Structures are given as C-alpha cells and as structure tokens.
Amino acid sequence: MIYEHYFNTLGYKVLTPSYFHLIIKDFQRRTGLKDDGVIGNKTRAKISQYNKLNYCPEVFEHIKPYKQYSDTEIEALMQGKLIGLGATFNRYARENDFDVLHSIAHSVIESGWGESLISMRKNNIYGWCAYDSSPLESAKGFKSKAECIEKWSKWFNEEYLEPTGKWFSGDNEYCVNINYATSPIAAISKSFVVKQLRGRLNG
C-alpha cells in the first residue's frame, strides 16, 4: 500500500495490480531505468528522489484559465498531421478559457500528432468516444480536424473543467483522468507532453 499511495501522489491512477505493473514500468522509463516493473534497489532510489513537486507537477496544475500565446507561437509547436492547426487549437482554447497546451497534449497522446488510424479516417485527433472494445468503430467522426478541435474543446470544458459538468472532479489532469480514461498513466503522459511543449515555448 505504501508504493500505491506514493504513485498516486505523483499523479498516476492506481487501480488493479495489473495496472500497477504498468505504472511502475512507466515511472522507470521516465527516470532512466530499465522498465522491468520490479521495485528493486534502483527503483527505490528513484522513488526517494522524486515527489509531486519535481516529477511532473503539470499533472496537478490548473487547466483553466486560458494562457495567452500567439497563433505563431502555437503553430511553431505543430508536427505531423497537426501542422497548420495551431491557430485553431489556440482559438478554441481561448473561447473555452483553458490552457491550449493541454488541448494539444491530449491530441498528441491520442493521435500521435494526427497520424493515428482514427485521426486519418475520422479526423478524430482526441480519441473521442474511441472505446477500448471497438476504438475505430465507436470513435466520433468529423468533417475536418478543425471541426474536431472546435467541438471537443467545448465539450471538454463543459463536461470536465466546469464545476457544473457531469464529469467534473477538478480542473487538472489528475482529476480529469478519474473519469476520462481507463489508462492509469494517461494523466501523467499528457502532462509530460505539456511540460515538453512549454519548454519549447520558453526555450
């Protein structure tokens, strides 16, 4: 229970023993260790080194309100099939009053910079309604990736970030992942992308 509590404080979603194995392996990869899923001496040393303040604090940061970036700055972050969508990401994050980097990070994790099969076939860059049992078939389809960004941003804000939302638990990635995904590492994965994107902006 000690380790389960520790990884929960870092921002992972600790569920079942099988999920816990995935959490340990993810932590090991991110801290430069061999990802064998075993908590040995080297892993324990890393555990003593990291806490919620120095591992990935972005997982607990507020997603709202919108932070001001120019369209040019956001477009410079775009890669793959997301090139050309920087202004669109920025516009709908601004309209829905949340940090655009979290929107981009979500799309990166779900679509691999817009190059996933679901993204290519359905213009769905967020894995929206792509349920584990039938991801391609159940995923929503859109006329364009821009339309997906517009509709998802409104829905995400209303349902997950606003206190009146059906799935609201708090406006940070840790709280969003309570209801959003089954993956125990989704919030951490998304937050590390936010960290990388912010580093590029500030670099």
Backbone torsions as a table, in degrees:
resi	resn	phi	psi	omega
1	MET	NA	-27.9	-179.1
2	ILE	-61.9	-47.0	-177.9
3	TYR	-70.2	-36.8	177.4
4	GLU	-59.0	-43.9	179.5
5	HIS	-65.5	-40.4	-179.9
6	TYR	-59.6	-50.4	-177.6
7	PHE	-67.5	-30.5	174.6
8	ASN	-64.0	-39.4	179.3
9	THR	-67.7	-23.2	177.0
10	LEU	-77.1	-20.7	179.6
11	GLY	120.1	1.8	175.7
12	TYR	-77.7	157.0	176.5
13	LYS	-102.0	100.9	-176.3
14	VAL	-83.9	118.2	-177.4
15	LEU	-120.2	-91.7	-176.2
16	THR	-103.6	166.2	178.0
17	PRO	-54.6	-38.1	-179.6
18	SER	-66.9	-38.6	176.1
19	TYR	-66.3	-36.7	-178.3
20	PHE	-61.9	-35.9	177.0
21	HIS	-60.6	-41.5	178.0
22	LEU	-64.6	-36.7	179.1
23	ILE	-64.0	-47.0	180.0
24	ILE	-60.0	-43.9	-179.0
25	LYS	-65.0	-39.0	178.4
26	ASP	-65.0	-43.4	178.3
27	PHE	-61.3	-42.5	-180.0
28	GLN	-63.0	-44.6	179.1
29	ARG	-60.5	-42.5	-175.4
30	ARG	-74.1	-17.6	179.9
31	THR	-108.4	13.4	173.1
32	GLY	82.0	19.5	179.7
33	LEU	-103.5	164.6	171.8
34	LYS	-67.5	130.5	-174.9
35	ASP	-89.3	75.5	-179.6
36	ASP	-97.4	-5.4	178.4
37	GLY	75.6	10.3	-178.7
38	VAL	-107.7	131.8	177.7
39	ILE	-88.6	87.1	177.3
40	GLY	-101.1	-163.3	-175.6
41	ASN	-61.5	-42.7	-178.5
42	LYS	-66.6	-39.7	178.9
43	THR	-68.1	-40.2	177.8
44	ARG	-63.0	-35.4	177.6
45	ALA	-64.2	-40.7	177.1
46	LYS	-67.2	-38.1	177.9
47	ILE	-59.7	-39.3	179.6
48	SER	-72.1	-18.1	-177.2
49	GLN	-88.0	-31.2	-172.2
50	TYR	-110.5	146.7	173.9
51	ASN	-144.1	-176.7	-175.0
52	LYS	-64.5	-18.1	-178.3
53	LEU	-87.0	-24.4	-176.4
54	ASN	-123.7	2.5	178.2
55	TYR	-89.7	-67.1	175.9
56	CYS	-153.6	73.2	-177.1
57	PRO	-61.2	-17.6	178.3
58	GLU	-59.4	-23.2	-179.2
59	VAL	-67.5	-21.6	-179.5
60	PHE	-109.0	0.4	-179.2
61	GLU	-74.5	154.2	177.2
62	HIS	-68.6	131.9	176.6
63	ILE	-79.7	-30.9	174.8
64	LYS	-100.1	148.9	4.3
65	PRO	-90.7	-176.9	176.0
66	TYR	-61.6	139.0	174.5
67	LYS	-108.6	135.9	-171.1
68	GLN	-75.1	119.2	170.6
69	TYR	-135.0	149.2	176.5
70	SER	-78.7	157.3	176.5
71	ASP	-60.0	-35.2	179.6
72	THR	-64.3	-42.6	178.6
73	GLU	-62.1	-43.7	-178.4
74	ILE	-70.4	-39.7	179.1
75	GLU	-62.3	-32.1	179.2
76	ALA	-64.9	-17.9	178.5
77	LEU	-84.9	-16.4	-171.8
78	MET	-70.6	142.8	176.9
79	GLN	-137.4	167.8	173.8
80	GLY	54.0	-134.7	-177.3
81	LYS	-80.3	1.7	176.6
82	LEU	-93.1	-5.6	177.9
83	ILE	-59.2	132.8	-178.5
84	GLY	96.1	-5.5	-176.9
85	LEU	-106.0	6.3	-177.6
86	GLY	-56.8	-47.3	-179.2
87	ALA	-64.8	-33.8	179.2
88	THR	-68.2	-46.5	174.9
89	PHE	-55.2	-47.7	-175.4
90	ASN	-64.8	-42.9	-178.1
91	ARG	-59.6	-49.4	-173.3
92	TYR	-80.3	-22.8	169.7
93	ALA	-68.1	-41.9	178.0
94	ARG	-62.6	-46.4	-178.3
95	GLU	-62.9	-31.6	-178.6
96	ASN	-102.1	5.3	171.1
97	ASP	59.8	50.0	171.3
98	PHE	-140.4	163.2	-175.1
99	ASP	-66.3	119.5	-176.7
100	VAL	-60.9	-27.7	-178.5
101	LEU	-63.4	-31.6	178.4
102	HIS	-71.4	-34.2	176.3
103	SER	-66.8	-45.7	178.4
104	ILE	-62.4	-45.4	-178.7
105	ALA	-59.7	-40.2	179.0
106	HIS	-61.3	-43.3	-179.4
107	SER	-68.3	-35.3	178.7
108	VAL	-63.7	-46.7	-179.7
109	ILE	-64.1	-43.4	-174.8
110	GLU	-79.2	-30.3	-172.5
111	SER	-121.3	-1.5	-178.0
112	GLY	58.7	53.7	-178.4
113	TRP	60.4	38.0	174.7
114	GLY	80.4	13.0	-174.2
115	GLU	-109.8	8.9	176.8
116	SER	-72.8	164.0	179.3
117	LEU	-62.6	-42.0	180.0
118	ILE	-63.8	-40.6	178.3
119	SER	-65.7	-43.1	-177.2
120	MET	-68.9	-38.3	-175.7
121	ARG	-88.8	-30.5	-172.8
122	LYS	-123.2	3.8	-177.0
123	ASN	57.1	26.1	-178.9
124	ASN	-100.7	101.2	-174.8
125	ILE	-94.9	0.7	-178.8
126	TYR	-111.6	2.7	-174.9
127	GLY	63.2	29.5	-174.0
128	TRP	-67.4	119.2	-178.4
129	CYS	65.3	18.8	176.0
130	ALA	-84.9	82.6	-175.1
131	TYR	-70.4	149.5	-174.3
132	ASP	-55.8	-34.4	-176.1
133	SER	-74.6	-25.6	-178.2
134	SER	-155.2	65.3	-170.5
135	PRO	-56.7	-48.4	-177.1
136	LEU	-70.5	-43.3	-177.0
137	GLU	-68.0	-39.4	-174.5
138	SER	-85.9	-17.9	-176.7
139	ALA	-63.2	140.7	176.2
140	LYS	-64.8	150.5	176.8
141	GLY	-114.2	149.8	-177.7
142	PHE	-136.5	155.4	178.7
143	LYS	-67.5	-28.4	-178.7
144	SER	-156.1	164.2	175.4
145	LYS	-66.7	-32.3	177.8
146	ALA	-63.0	-41.5	177.2
147	GLU	-63.7	-38.8	177.7
148	CYS	-61.0	-45.2	179.4
149	ILE	-61.3	-44.7	-179.7
150	GLU	-59.7	-51.6	-174.7
151	LYS	-72.8	-40.7	-179.7
152	TRP	-65.1	-42.6	-177.5
153	SER	-59.2	-44.1	178.8
154	LYS	-64.6	-46.6	-179.4
155	TRP	-64.6	-45.8	-178.8
156	PHE	-60.1	-45.1	179.5
157	ASN	-63.5	-48.9	-175.2
158	GLU	-67.6	-38.0	-173.7
159	GLU	-92.2	-27.8	-173.9
160	TYR	-116.8	-25.7	-173.3
161	LEU	-106.3	-22.4	178.4
162	GLU	-90.3	137.9	-179.5
163	PRO	-56.9	-23.4	178.6
164	THR	-84.6	-4.7	-176.5
165	GLY	-68.9	150.0	-179.1
166	LYS	-59.2	-36.5	-174.3
167	TRP	-110.4	17.6	-178.2
168	PHE	-69.2	128.7	170.9
169	SER	-128.8	-11.7	-177.4
170	GLY	151.9	152.8	-174.8
171	ASP	-96.2	57.1	169.0
172	ASN	-139.1	166.2	-174.0
173	GLU	-65.0	-34.2	177.5
174	TYR	-60.0	-47.2	-178.7
175	CYS	-70.2	-38.4	177.8
176	VAL	-59.2	-41.6	-174.8
177	ASN	-72.4	-10.6	176.2
178	ILE	-58.2	-41.6	-177.1
179	ASN	-112.4	-14.3	-170.4
180	TYR	-80.3	-45.8	-171.8
181	ALA	-135.4	154.4	175.6
182	THR	-80.5	-21.8	-176.8
183	SER	-62.5	132.7	178.4
184	PRO	-77.4	-11.0	-177.1
185	ILE	-113.2	4.1	-174.4
186	ALA	-59.6	-46.8	-177.3
187	ALA	-64.2	-42.7	178.8
188	ILE	-65.6	-44.8	-179.1
189	SER	-59.4	-46.9	-179.4
190	LYS	-63.3	-40.0	-176.4
191	SER	-71.2	-33.4	174.6
192	PHE	-66.3	-33.6	175.5
193	VAL	-67.2	-41.1	175.6
194	VAL	-56.6	-44.8	179.0
195	LYS	-59.7	-44.5	-179.6
196	GLN	-65.6	-43.0	179.6
197	LEU	-63.4	-42.5	179.8
198	ARG	-66.0	-37.6	176.7
199	GLY	-61.8	-38.9	177.7
200	ARG	-66.9	-39.4	178.7
201	LEU	-65.2	-38.6	-175.8
202	ASN	-89.7	-7.2	-176.8
203	GLY	-81.5	NA	NA
